[in-house]
């Protein structure tokens, strides 16, 4: 840990120096670095941001260590269950960015919104029998 990281709130101050549009990515990078350090992984880029941290070797003791370090670096209290509630780096980044730092939530790309809308329209058109068959995993009648 360098001198900067031993100072309460260092990460918040670092992020505040960046344009708002760059803060979430910078937060994600710092989370990768901190978690890689705790997991003793040399290259933070080896961490899959969508893989559960406990599958990568994080223990409950280390989860408390990460939470305490984040709480200090952000100068905010964080819940004891933080890494159980936010089990991936991506989930943790989103939570901290939006709930703690107050950054705006990223908007879903229009293609994803359109695809979801079409899927919902298709589902709405199913008969009760077709929906029941689909949910049970059997062939439709």
Buried (B, 14 or more C-beta within 10 A) or exposed (E): EEEEBEEEEBBBBBBEEEEEEEBBEBBBEBBBBBBBBBBEBEEBEEBEBEEEBBEBEBEEEBBEBBBEBBBBBBEBEBEEEBBEEBBBBBBBBBBBBBEBBEBEEEEEEEEEEEEEEEEEEEEEEBEEEEBEBEEEEEEEE
